[in-house]
Amino acid sequence: MLDYIKEVLKNMPDGWLHLTTHRLDIYDEQLAKTQFLEQFEVLYKANNATRSALEKLPTAYDYIRLGHPLSCVLEWAIAKLNNVEAENVIGFSSETTPILAVLRKNLLEQVNTQICYTNDLPENFDAELIKRVYGYHFEFKKVESLEAISEFKGSTIFISKPDDISKVARNSNIDFSVNLYGELGSLLVVYGAQNVTYIQEIQHVRRRETIAMTPSDCLLALQRLTGEASISIQDIDMDTAKKTVLAEIADITGAPTPPLVGSSGLSVQYAIMMGLVHEALEHHPEKAIKFIVPPNCYGGTNDQARRVATCLPHVEVVDLLVDGENDMVQSIDTILNDIAKEDAIPYIIAEIPTNPRVEVPDLLKLKSVLNAVRKTPSGELAVDPVFILDQTFCPNLHFLGQGEILDTGRAISYASGSKFPSGGQCTAGYVVGNRKAEGLMGKIALHLRLCDNEATPHQYQILAEQLPSMNQRIREAYTNTREFVDFIQASLPSAKINFVSEELAQQGFMPSVFSLDLPTKGDTPVEKEAYKRALNHKLIQMMITEIPEESKYCVSYGQLKGCYWTIPATSTQGTTKEGDKDYIARVALSPSMDLERHKEVFSEFVEQI
């Protein structure tokens, strides 16, 4: 089996190591990982490790945060060597988050947890903080050996730091073992039929609050497992790469606080959320916390906010209506007035421009509403809001620097690095704050460390290489997008396109993504909706089959080349409530693509309808 893996590593497709997003046209979410591994097992039994065979394997997961081919292969190999099911082995880039994943499930199920260890706990595991801020319950037990672990009424987690990457701890009294691998991350193994229900929940934590072990680290782990020299990933000068990245982010954002860099945009967002919960507990322990979130925004943001609220009784999510007929500024004003009446703490998470409708609010009015003085029913000053800006669509804008639009109230900005910052080559994200949020950034840094979610050395290296060209790529991709939007408007005037105006572009809002509401027909609303949805699929199918080398059915954005098509309702809005989903086509263009060919295919599409 190890010899077979050696061959796989020699012949694997480049995308296994270098892509953050994969094709949705060969991806079935219900069969994530299992479908990939079933077909991988067929190749293994046939001793077929040719590149052409490996390239035909279905997509393992829709997005690398949750898992990818190399993480599946590593987990499969560890499972084979230890005679457990592959789905019971779950790899993490973080050393602490797998433990938090079990604790979360046990909090909701009201199950006791004991954490046993011989020598080492994860470096950043702060038990007091985890109990106080996250609300998790557990007890520690240091043991002399694995055999010393006795029966416990509840879940037993055993933490070890094995010299041999292939070995996992087994004992009939252990429910979960966590192997710590230092910079590579960790592997969690689930034991016992009674714990099978934990697997999906643990994978969902990996999807929303952290990431899987990265492709480059999985490759190192597999090379270590097979006894191969680690030749694929060069030694990384972490200090130099990190210094470059922090300087680039400071320059790009114009923000006065030192940036923090996490393993993904959602890792960063989780640190922001938990850091602000921590801040509220310290300064206003008696007050409720309200996270104000658009119900139709990117599914990860939406889902994560609700997952935090599910665990903490003093935290609630409030819907912020921002798109279409709803005005973001008016919605925020109404909600902040209501929250002041409740004497609660308002934390607003919003995207500018909005996703997927690509709308920008009146920024001067936004500033005024955020800075308005509000009173509680007792006449006290209400807690001022923190505006948490998801700036992924337009990371080039200066929102937070002195004299900028979000300078006067507490504001934080973050971005997903899998988009423009890395050009789609890694998932790392970053966060900065304005001068009023300086005190909050320490708390965010604390929770980024606690969850062991800082960017990996290889992620820092990729960002160091890609960030210097980011603003130039943004301008070039916007130019392509504007030209394609103008062409579509001219060739299909009945289509509704959501994109920024020329005036907004001159202010610096230069997204390279737009949404397309195709014309429809039918006698009833149901018929019209069905016709439009079918037309979405017809257009995307034409693009990806006629221009397969460039057009992909994918959720990606900000890539170095190509054009990406998706339907938010069935991809990025996967966990969004049905009534808030957008069944429209979302198109993302890059700086390097054959725009004329895309126009030709779109013209063919128009002729067919």
Secondary structure, 3 states (H helix, E strand, C coil): CHHHHHHHHHHCCCHHHHCCECCHHHCCHHHCCHHHHHHHHHHHHCCCCCHHHHHCCCCCCCECCCCCHHHHHHHHHHHHHHCCCHHHEEEECCCCHHHHHHHHHHHHHCCCEEEEECCCCCCCCCHHHHHHHHCCCCEEEECCCHHHCCCCCCEEEEEECCCCCCCCCCCCCCCEEEEECHHHCEEEEECCHHHCHHHHHHHHHHHHCCCCCCHHHHHHHHHHHHCCCCCCCCCCCHHHHHHHHHHHHHHHHCCCCCCEEECCHHHHHHHHHHHHHHHHHHHCCCCCEEEEECCCCCHHHHHHHHHHHHHCCCEEEEECCCCCCCCHHHHHHHHHHHHHHHCCEEEEEEECCCCCCCCCCCHHHHHHHHHCCCECCCCCECCCCEEEEECCCCCCCCCCCCCCCCCCCEEEEEECCCCCCCCCCCCCEEEEECHHHHHHHHHHHHHHHHCCCECCHHHHHHHHHHHHHHHHHHHHHHHHHHHHHHHHHHHCCCCEEECCCHHHHHCCCCCCEEEEECCCCCCCHHHHHHHHHHHHHHHHHHHHHHCCCCEEECCCCCCCECEEEECHHHCCCCCCCHHHCCCCEEEEECCECCHHHHHHHHHHHHHHC
